[in-house]
Amino acid sequence: MAVFETTGWYVVEYDYSAERYFIRSEFQVDSTSVTNYSVDNVFDVNQSVYVVSSAYQQNETIVAFTSDGIVTRNIEGDYTLVTSNVSYRENLPFDTNTAPFTPVCFVKGTLIATAQGPVAIESLAIGDKVIGSTGPRTVKWIGWRNYHAVALRTPEQRTNCTPVRIRAGALADNLPSQDLRVSPWHHIYIDGVLVRAKDLINGKTVVQETQAQEFTYYHIELDQFDVVQAHGVYSESWADGGNRDFFQNVDVTALRPEDKMRRTAHRPGFKALRKPAEIAVIHERIAARADMLSAALDTLAA
């Protein structure tokens, strides 16, 4: 048996001509639970579930998932999105893609360096100046998406989506200055090149939080691609790879076809490493530093 508990739900509608689901109500604040009786404790499409709220109690069928909720249909053919995310917008479509995502983002709460000091990424606004590799850069756009473990139903999806934590001091003395959490595919600027966080995992000072239950990713687009400073470490701003529709706050119906055409994101002036052989030296250095830090802690504890 598995139980998904939320703080409310939305009335939704499936538009057959557009082949998309649309939000058709404001968020209904109402403690709600969705329960299945699967032997593997995993929710899945076409599964019968029991939905309980103050408004109703009935058997329904799962028809889709969002990144942070479950879309169900009752016997009358009415659809509901059960979630705790209050930020879906009425009359707009929403993404029900359940394939493995590859987010390239910062976790909510990450402190981005600005001329006025560090600011939590979710508190930045369009027009703000952040510290880039060659000086101030202007924030052009901010995107975000919320996740809940209910949508990450396979090990592959959890590996693709759950945050990577780079512990304080993992890369060098005081770098990062405090734990830095980013998505697995987010590029860190290290030794003059860009390396994905997932390629730095060593199980000690760089770890993946595969058991994370709920988290929100944010990213910022600048007037020019650059690396920005977060907790003392430089890492990439958003690079357009035709994935703007990944972000929940984008009106996908307003995007042009070319906006959604998947492509290699252009990072002018920066080299991104992909081959394990190229990354090995960096990975080994971070692993050696992890062993050194562990040995130092053991000495202090002795």
SEDO-994120 format. One line per 5 residues: number of its first residue (from 1); their letters; for each residue x, y, z of N, C-alpha, C, O. Coordinates in steps of 0.1 Angstrom, whole numbers. Each point is the difference from the previous one (the first is absolute). Example, Ala and Ser with C-alpha at 12.3 -4.5 7.8 and 13.67 -1.06 7.14 Angstrom:
BEGIN
1 = AS = 132,-57,78,-9,12,0,9,12,0,10,0,7 | -14,11,-14,9,11,0,-8,11,8,5,11,1 .
//
This chain:
BEGIN
1 = MAVFE = 8,-12,0,-8,12,0,9,13,0,10,0,7 | -14,10,-14,7,13,-1,-11,11,2,-11,-1,-5 | 15,11,13,-8,11,2,6,13,-4,12,3,4 | -19,6,-11,5,13,-4,-9,10,6,-12,1,-3 | 18,7,12,-8,10,8,3,14,-5,12,4,-1 .
6 = TTGWY = -22,4,-1,2,14,-5,-9,10,8,-8,-4,8 | 10,17,-11,-7,10,6,-12,5,-8,-8,9,4 | 6,-16,-16,-12,5,-8,0,-6,-14,7,-10,-3 | -15,16,-6,-1,-5,-13,-6,11,-10,-4,10,5 | 4,-13,-18,-5,8,-10,-10,-8,-8,1,-12,-2 .
11 = VVEYD = -12,19,-3,-8,-6,-10,7,2,-14,5,11,-3 | -3,-22,-4,7,1,-13,-9,-5,-11,-10,-8,2 | 13,11,-14,-7,-5,-12,10,-5,-11,10,6,-2 | -14,-16,-5,8,-5,-11,-6,6,-13,-11,-3,-3 | 20,10,-4,-4,5,-13,4,-9,-11,12,-1,-3 .
16 = YSAER = -21,-7,-3,4,-10,-10,6,6,-12,8,-6,-7 | -13,18,3,6,6,-12,14,4,2,9,-1,-9 | -5,6,21,13,5,3,9,-12,5,12,1,1 | -19,-12,4,6,-11,6,8,4,12,12,-4,2 | -18,13,6,6,5,12,-10,1,12,-12,1,-3 .
21 = YFIRS = 17,-1,15,-8,3,12,1,15,3,10,6,-2 | -21,-1,6,-1,15,4,-5,1,14,-9,-7,5 | 14,16,3,-5,4,13,-13,7,-2,0,10,-7 | -10,-14,14,-13,7,-1,-6,5,13,-12,3,1 | 20,-2,9,-5,6,13,12,6,7,12,-3,-3 .
26 = EFQVD = -14,11,13,10,5,9,3,-12,9,-7,-10,1 | 19,10,6,4,-10,9,-11,-2,11,-3,10,7 | -1,-22,-5,-10,-3,11,7,-5,12,5,-11,0 | -4,20,10,7,-4,12,-8,-11,8,-11,3,4 | 17,-15,-3,-8,-11,5,9,-12,2,4,-6,-10 .
31 = STSVT = -1,2,22,9,-11,2,-5,-12,-7,-12,-4,2 | 20,-2,-10,-5,-11,-9,11,-11,0,12,3,0 | -17,-15,-1,9,-12,-1,-4,-9,-11,-12,-1,-3 | 22,-4,-4,-2,-10,-11,6,-13,4,12,0,3 | -19,-11,-2,5,-12,5,-1,-11,-11,-11,-2,-6 .
36 = NYSVD = 21,-6,4,-1,-12,-9,3,-12,9,4,1,11 | -6,-13,-17,2,-12,7,9,-9,-8,-1,-12,0 | 11,18,-7,9,-7,-8,11,-7,9,4,6,10 | -1,-18,-14,10,-7,8,14,6,0,8,-2,9 | -5,10,-20,13,6,0,0,14,5,11,7,-1 .
41 = NVFDV = -22,-2,6,-1,13,6,3,11,-10,5,11,5 | -7,-13,-17,3,11,-10,-13,3,-8,-8,-8,-4 | 5,21,3,-11,5,-8,3,-1,-14,12,1,-5 | -22,-4,-3,2,-1,-15,-13,4,-7,-11,0,5 | 13,3,-18,-11,4,-9,-10,-12,-1,5,-12,-1 .
46 = NQSVY = -18,15,0,-11,-10,-1,-2,-8,13,-7,-10,0 | 13,14,10,-1,-6,13,-13,5,8,-2,12,-1 | -5,-21,7,-12,5,8,5,4,14,8,-7,6 | -12,19,-2,4,5,13,-12,5,8,-11,3,-6 | 12,-1,19,-10,5,8,3,14,5,10,2,6 .
51 = VVSSA = -18,7,-10,3,14,3,-9,5,11,-12,-1,-1 | 18,7,11,-8,5,12,3,15,2,12,4,1 | -22,4,0,1,14,4,-12,4,7,-9,-8,2 | 8,20,3,-12,4,7,-12,2,-10,-11,-1,5 | 14,2,-17,-10,2,-11,-6,-13,-5,-12,0,-3 .
56 = YQQNE = 20,-10,3,-5,-13,-6,10,-11,4,11,2,5 | -17,-14,-6,8,-13,2,-5,-9,-11,-12,-4,0 | 21,-1,-8,-4,-9,-11,12,-6,-7,11,4,2 | -14,-15,-9,10,-7,-8,2,8,-13,-10,4,-6 | 22,-2,2,3,7,-13,11,-7,-7,6,-10,6 .
61 = TIVAF = -2,14,-18,10,-6,-7,11,10,-4,-3,11,-4 | 16,-15,6,11,9,-3,1,1,-16,1,-11,-6 | -1,23,1,1,1,-15,13,7,-4,5,-2,-11 | 2,8,20,12,7,-3,7,5,13,-6,0,11 | 19,4,-13,7,6,11,6,14,-4,3,2,-12 .
66 = TSDGI = -3,7,21,8,12,-2,14,-3,7,1,-10,6 | 8,20,-5,12,-2,7,-2,0,15,8,-4,8 | -20,9,-4,-3,1,15,-14,-4,4,-5,4,10 | -2,-12,-19,-13,-4,3,-6,-11,-8,7,-5,-9 | -19,2,11,-7,-11,-7,-13,5,-6,-8,7,7 .
71 = VTRNI = 6,-10,-19,-13,3,-7,-9,-12,0,5,-11,-4 | -17,12,10,-9,-11,1,-13,3,-7,-3,11,-3 | -4,-22,-1,-13,1,-6,-10,-8,7,2,-12,4 | -14,18,-1,-10,-8,7,-10,-7,-10,2,1,-12 | -11,-8,18,-9,-8,-9,-9,9,-9,-4,-5,-11 .
76 = EGDYT = 2,17,15,-8,10,-9,9,6,-11,-5,7,-9 | 18,-10,10,9,6,-11,6,13,4,5,7,-9 | -7,-3,22,6,13,4,15,-2,4,3,-10,6 | 5,20,-9,14,-1,3,4,9,12,-5,11,2 | 15,-15,6,5,7,11,15,-1,0,6,-11,-2 .
81 = LVTSN = 1,22,5,15,0,3,1,1,15,-3,10,6 | 9,-20,0,2,-1,14,15,4,3,9,-7,-5 | -7,18,12,13,5,2,0,10,12,-10,4,4 | 22,-1,0,2,11,10,5,13,-6,2,9,7 | 0,-10,-20,6,12,-7,-12,10,-3,-8,-3,-8 .
86 = VSYRE = 9,15,14,-11,9,-1,2,10,-12,-7,9,-2 | 18,-12,-6,4,10,-10,-4,-3,-14,4,7,-9 | -12,-18,7,-5,-2,-14,-10,11,-3,-7,5,9 | 6,-1,-22,-8,12,-3,-13,-5,-8,1,-8,-9 | -12,14,13,-13,-4,-5,0,3,-15,5,10,-5 .
91 = NLPFD = -11,-19,-3,-2,0,-14,12,-1,-8,0,2,-12 | 11,-6,18,13,-3,-7,2,-15,0,-4,-7,9 | 11,2,-20,3,-15,0,12,-3,9,7,9,4 | -6,-21,-1,11,-4,9,7,-13,-6,-7,-8,-7 | 19,6,11,8,-11,-6,-3,-13,8,0,0,12 .
96 = TNTAP = -3,-11,-19,-2,-13,6,10,-10,-5,-3,-12,0 | 14,17,-5,11,-9,-5,6,-8,12,5,6,9 | -6,-19,-10,5,-8,11,13,-7,-4,6,-8,7 | 0,12,-18,13,-6,-4,11,6,9,-2,11,5 | 14,-17,-5,10,5,9,4,14,-5,3,3,-12 .
101 = FTPVC = -3,7,22,4,13,-3,15,2,2,6,-8,7 | 0,18,-13,14,3,3,2,15,3,5,8,-7 | -10,-5,19,0,14,4,15,6,2,8,-7,5 | -7,19,-8,13,7,1,-2,13,8,-3,10,-5 | 3,-11,18,-5,11,9,7,0,14,7,-10,4 .
106 = FVKGT = -10,21,3,3,1,14,-12,-4,8,-11,2,-4 | 13,-7,16,-11,-3,9,-4,13,7,8,9,3 | -21,-8,-1,-5,12,7,7,2,13,3,-9,8 | 1,22,-5,7,3,12,15,3,-3,7,5,9 | -2,-9,-21,14,3,-3,2,15,0,-8,8,-6 .
111 = LIATA = 19,-4,12,3,14,1,9,4,-12,11,-4,-2 | -16,13,-6,7,5,-12,7,14,4,-7,8,5 | 19,-7,-9,7,13,3,-5,11,-9,-1,-1,-12 | -2,12,19,-4,13,-7,9,11,5,7,-2,10 | -8,14,-16,7,11,5,-4,4,14,8,7,7 .
116 = QGPVA = -20,-10,-3,-5,3,13,2,-11,10,-4,1,11 | 11,-12,-15,2,-11,8,-8,-13,-5,-7,1,-10 | 8,-12,18,-6,-12,-5,-15,1,1,-6,5,10 | -2,-10,-20,-14,0,0,-5,-14,-4,5,-6,-9 | -15,1,16,-6,-13,-3,-5,1,-15,-7,10,-3 .
121 = IESLA = 9,-20,-4,-3,0,-15,-15,3,-2,-3,6,-10 | -5,-11,19,-15,2,-2,-4,14,3,-11,4,-3 | 20,4,9,-3,14,3,6,10,-10,-3,12,0 | 10,-18,-10,5,9,-11,-12,5,-9,-10,-7,0 | 12,18,-7,-10,5,-9,7,4,-13,12,3,0 .
126 = IGDKV = -20,-3,-10,5,4,-13,5,14,1,-6,9,5 | 18,-7,-11,7,13,1,10,1,11,9,9,0 | -9,-19,10,11,0,10,13,-3,-6,2,-6,-11 | 9,11,18,14,-2,-4,6,-11,8,0,1,12 | 5,-11,-18,7,-11,7,15,0,-4,3,6,-10 .
131 = IGSTG = 5,-13,18,14,0,-3,4,-11,-9,-1,-12,3 | 6,16,-15,4,-10,-10,15,-1,0,7,7,8 | -1,-14,-17,14,-3,0,8,13,-4,12,1,4 | -18,8,-11,7,12,-4,-7,13,5,3,11,-4 | -12,-13,14,-6,12,6,-15,-2,0,-5,-11,-1 .
136 = PRTVK = -3,22,4,-14,-1,1,-7,-4,-12,3,4,-11 | -13,-13,12,-9,-4,-11,-14,2,4,-4,0,12 | -5,3,-22,-14,4,3,-9,-13,-1,1,-7,-10 | -9,5,19,-10,-11,0,-10,3,-10,-7,10,1 | 5,-18,-11,-9,2,-11,-13,-8,2,-11,4,-4 .
141 = WIGWR = 12,-16,10,-12,-9,2,4,-9,11,11,-4,2 | -22,-1,6,2,-9,11,-11,-11,-2,-11,2,-2 | 16,-15,1,-9,-11,-1,1,-9,12,10,-1,7 | -21,-7,-5,0,-9,11,-10,-12,-2,-9,1,-8 | 12,-12,15,-9,-11,0,1,-8,13,11,-1,6 .
146 = NYHAV = -23,-3,-1,0,-7,13,-1,-15,-3,-6,-4,-10 | 12,-4,19,0,-14,-1,-5,-7,13,2,6,11 | -9,-17,-13,-3,-8,12,3,-15,-4,-1,-4,-12 | 6,-3,22,5,-14,-3,-11,-9,-6,3,-10,-6 | -16,14,8,-11,-8,-6,2,-2,-15,-5,-10,-6 .
151 = ALRTP = 11,20,0,1,0,-15,13,-7,-4,2,-4,-12 | 7,1,21,13,-6,-3,-1,-15,4,4,-4,11 | -10,-4,-20,-5,-13,4,10,-11,-4,-2,-12,4 | 13,16,-10,10,-11,-3,14,5,5,2,12,1 | 8,-21,1,13,5,3,6,9,-10,7,9,4 .
156 = EQRTN = -10,-11,-17,6,9,-10,-5,14,1,7,9,-1 | -20,-8,4,-6,14,2,6,6,12,2,12,-1 | 0,-19,12,6,6,12,14,5,-3,4,10,4 | 4,-19,-11,14,3,-3,0,13,-9,9,8,1 | -18,-7,-11,0,11,-9,-5,13,7,4,11,-5 .
161 = CTPVR = -11,-12,15,-7,12,5,4,5,14,0,12,3 | 3,-21,6,2,4,14,13,8,2,10,-2,-8 | -9,12,18,11,9,1,13,-7,3,1,-11,7 | 10,17,-11,13,-3,4,5,10,10,-1,12,-2 | 6,-17,13,5,9,11,15,1,-1,7,-11,2 .
166 = IRAGA = -1,22,-4,14,2,1,3,6,13,-3,12,3 | 9,-19,6,2,4,14,10,11,1,9,2,-9 | -10,6,19,9,11,3,14,-5,0,4,-10,6 | 5,17,-14,14,-3,0,3,-12,-9,12,-4,-1 | -21,-1,-7,2,-12,-8,10,3,-12,7,-9,-3 .
171 = LADNL = -8,21,-2,8,3,-12,14,6,3,10,-2,-7 | -10,10,18,12,6,5,-3,7,13,-11,-1,5 | 21,7,1,-3,6,13,-11,10,-1,1,10,-8 | -11,-12,16,-12,9,0,-7,1,-13,-8,10,-3 | 9,-20,-6,-7,-1,-12,-7,-13,-2,7,-11,-1 .
176 = PSQDL = -20,11,2,-9,11,2,1,4,15,5,-7,9 | -9,20,-6,0,5,13,-10,-7,9,2,0,13 | -12,-5,-18,-10,-8,6,-6,-10,-10,2,2,-12 | -9,-12,17,-4,-11,-10,-8,7,-11,-8,9,1 | 11,-14,-13,-6,5,-13,-8,-11,-6,5,-11,-2 .
181 = RVSPW = -18,13,0,-9,-10,-6,-4,4,-14,-5,11,-2 | 8,-20,-8,-4,3,-13,-6,-13,-7,1,-11,7 | -6,12,-19,-5,-12,-6,12,-8,-6,11,6,-1 | -13,-19,-2,11,-8,-4,6,5,-13,12,-2,-2 | -19,9,-7,5,4,-13,5,14,0,4,5,-11 .
186 = HHIYI = -4,2,22,4,13,1,16,1,0,6,-8,6 | -1,17,-14,14,1,-2,7,9,11,-4,11,2 | 14,-16,4,9,7,9,12,4,-7,6,-7,-8 | -1,20,10,12,5,-6,11,-3,9,2,5,11 | 7,-14,-16,11,-5,9,12,-3,-9,-1,-6,-10 .
191 = DGVLV = 13,11,15,12,-1,-8,-1,6,-14,6,-6,-9 | -14,16,7,-1,7,-12,-10,-7,-10,0,4,-12 | -7,-14,16,-9,-7,-9,-14,-2,7,-1,1,12 | -9,-5,-20,-13,-3,6,-1,-15,1,2,-8,-10 | -6,3,22,-2,-14,2,-14,-2,7,-3,7,10 .
196 = RAKDL = -5,-17,-14,-13,-2,6,2,-5,14,9,-8,3 | -18,12,6,1,-4,14,-1,-16,1,7,-5,9 | -14,-1,-17,-1,-15,1,13,-7,-3,2,-11,4 | 7,18,-12,13,-6,-3,10,3,11,12,-4,-1 | -16,11,11,9,3,12,-3,-9,12,7,1,10 .
201 = INGKT = -18,-8,-11,-5,-8,12,11,-10,4,5,-8,-8 | -2,8,21,10,-9,6,-5,-8,12,6,-8,6 | -19,11,-2,-6,-7,11,5,5,14,-5,-5,10 | 13,15,-10,6,5,12,-3,15,2,-8,4,8 | 15,4,-16,-2,15,0,-9,5,-11,-5,11,1 .
206 = VVQET = 2,-20,-11,-10,4,-10,-9,-12,-1,4,-11,-5 | -16,13,9,-10,-11,1,-13,3,-6,-4,12,-2 | -3,-22,-3,-14,2,-5,-10,-3,10,1,-11,6 | -11,19,-5,-11,-2,10,-12,-7,-7,-10,5,-2 | 13,-18,-1,-10,-8,-7,-13,-2,8,-10,-4,-6 .
211 = QAQEF = 10,6,19,-12,-2,8,-7,13,3,-10,0,7 | 14,11,-14,-7,13,2,-15,-2,-3,-3,-6,-11 | -5,12,19,-15,-1,-2,-6,11,-8,-9,-2,-9 | 14,14,11,-6,12,-7,11,11,-1,7,3,10 | -6,3,-22,10,10,-2,-4,8,-12,-7,-4,-9 .
216 = TYYHI = 13,17,8,-4,9,-11,13,5,-6,10,4,7 | -9,-5,-20,12,5,-8,-3,13,-6,-11,3,-5 | 21,6,6,-1,13,-6,12,2,-10,11,-5,3 | -13,13,-13,12,4,-8,-3,14,-5,-11,5,-1 | 23,2,-3,-1,13,-4,7,2,-14,11,-6,-2 .
221 = ELDQF = -18,13,-7,6,3,-13,5,14,1,-6,9,6 | 18,-7,-11,7,13,1,0,7,-14,-3,-6,-10 | 6,19,10,1,7,-13,11,-6,-9,0,2,-12 | 9,-10,18,10,-7,-7,4,-12,8,1,1,12 | 1,-13,-19,3,-12,8,13,3,8,10,6,-5 .
226 = DVVQA = -10,-11,17,12,2,9,-2,-10,12,-10,-7,1 | 21,6,7,-1,-8,12,-3,10,11,5,12,0 | -13,-15,10,-4,8,11,5,-6,13,2,-12,1 | 1,21,9,5,-5,12,-11,-4,10,-9,8,3 | 10,-20,2,-9,-5,11,8,-7,10,7,-10,-2 .
231 = HGVYS = -8,15,15,7,-6,11,15,0,-3,7,-9,4 | -2,19,-12,14,1,-3,4,-7,-12,12,1,-4 | -20,-10,-2,3,-8,-11,-7,6,-13,-11,3,1 | 18,-3,-12,-6,4,-12,-6,-12,-7,5,-11,-1 | -17,14,-4,-7,-11,-8,-9,7,-11,-2,12,1 .
236 = ESWAD = -3,-20,-10,-6,6,-12,-13,7,3,-8,-3,8 | 5,14,-16,-13,5,-2,-8,-8,-10,6,-10,-5 | -19,13,3,-7,-9,-9,4,2,-14,2,11,-5 | 0,-22,-2,4,0,-14,-11,-6,-8,-5,-11,4 | 0,17,-15,-11,-4,-7,3,-13,-8,7,1,-10 .
241 = GGNRD = -13,-12,14,1,-12,-7,-13,-5,-5,-3,-12,-2 | -6,22,-1,-14,-3,-4,-8,-7,11,-10,-7,-3 | 14,10,15,-7,-6,12,-7,10,9,-2,-3,12 | -2,14,-18,-6,10,9,-14,-5,5,-4,4,11 | -2,-13,-19,-12,-6,5,1,-9,11,-10,-5,6 .
246 = FFQNV = 22,2,-1,2,-8,12,-5,7,12,-5,-6,9 | 6,20,-9,-3,8,12,-15,1,1,-7,3,-10 | 2,-4,22,-14,0,3,-7,14,-3,-12,1,-3 | 20,9,5,-6,14,-1,0,5,-15,-2,12,-2 | 5,-21,-8,-1,4,-14,-13,-3,-6,-5,-11,2 .
251 = DVTAL = -1,20,-9,-13,-3,-7,4,-7,-13,4,7,-10 | -5,-20,10,5,-8,-11,-7,3,-13,5,-2,-11 | -18,7,12,-7,3,-12,5,13,-7,-3,2,-11 | 11,5,18,6,13,-5,13,-3,-7,6,9,-6 | 0,-20,8,13,-3,-6,-1,-3,-15,-9,-7,-4 .
256 = RPEDK = 19,11,-3,1,-3,-14,6,-14,-2,6,-5,10 | -8,-1,-21,5,-14,-2,15,0,2,5,-10,6 | 2,20,-10,15,0,1,4,1,15,11,-4,4 | -20,10,4,3,0,15,0,-13,6,7,-2,10 | -14,-8,-16,-1,-13,6,8,-11,-8,-1,-12,3 .
261 = MRRTA = 9,17,-13,8,-9,-7,13,-4,8,8,9,2 | -7,-21,2,11,-5,8,13,1,-8,1,-4,-11 | 10,10,18,13,2,-7,10,1,11,-3,1,12 | 16,-1,-16,11,2,9,0,15,5,0,9,-9 | 0,-7,22,0,14,5,13,6,-3,11,-6,2 .
266 = HRPGF = -11,18,-8,12,7,-3,5,8,12,-7,7,6 | 20,-10,-2,6,7,11,13,7,-5,11,-5,3 | -13,16,-9,12,7,-7,11,4,11,-3,6,10 | 15,-9,-14,11,3,9,3,-10,10,10,2,8 | -17,-13,-7,2,-10,10,0,-14,-6,-7,-3,-10 .
271 = KALRK = 15,-5,16,1,-14,-5,-7,-9,10,3,0,12 | -12,-9,-16,-7,-9,8,6,-14,-2,0,-5,-12 | 5,-2,22,6,-13,-1,-11,-10,1,-10,1,8 | 11,-12,-16,-10,-11,0,7,-14,2,-6,-8,6 | 18,7,-12,6,-13,0,6,-3,13,7,8,6 .
276 = PAEIA = -9,-20,0,5,-4,13,15,2,1,6,4,10 | 1,-7,-21,15,1,0,4,15,2,10,2,7 | -18,7,-12,3,14,1,-2,5,15,6,9,5 | -16,-15,1,-5,4,13,8,-7,11,0,5,12 | 7,-15,-15,6,-9,10,10,7,9,-1,-2,12 .
281 = VIHER = 9,11,-17,9,8,8,-7,8,10,4,0,12 | -14,7,-16,-8,8,10,-7,-9,10,0,3,12 | -6,-13,-17,-7,-9,9,10,-6,11,-4,-1,12 | 15,-3,-17,10,-6,9,5,10,10,2,-4,12 | 0,16,-16,5,10,10,-11,3,10,4,1,12 .
286 = IAARA = -17,0,-15,-10,2,10,-1,-12,9,-3,1,12 | 4,-13,-18,0,-12,8,11,-1,10,-2,-4,12 | 14,8,-16,12,0,9,-2,11,11,3,-3,11 | -9,14,-15,-3,10,11,-10,-5,10,1,2,12 | -11,-10,-17,-10,-6,9,7,-9,10,-4,-1,11 .
291 = DMLSA = 13,-7,-16,7,-9,9,9,7,10,0,-4,12 | 6,15,-17,8,8,10,-9,7,11,3,-1,11 | -15,6,-15,-9,6,9,-5,-11,10,-1,3,12 | -2,-15,-17,-5,-11,9,11,-4,10,-3,-2,11 | 16,1,-16,11,-3,9,2,10,11,3,-3,11 .
296 = ALDTL = -5,16,-15,2,11,9,-11,-1,11,3,3,12 | -15,-6,-16,-11,-1,10,3,-12,9,-3,0,12 | 8,-11,-17,3,-12,8,10,3,10,0,-4,12 | 10,13,-16,11,3,9,-6,9,12,4,-2,11 | -13,11,-15,-6,9,11,-8,-8,9,-1,3,12 .
301 = AA = -5,-14,-17,-9,-8,8,7,-10,9,-5,-5,10 | 18,3,-13,8,-10,7,4,5,14,6,-7,8 .
//
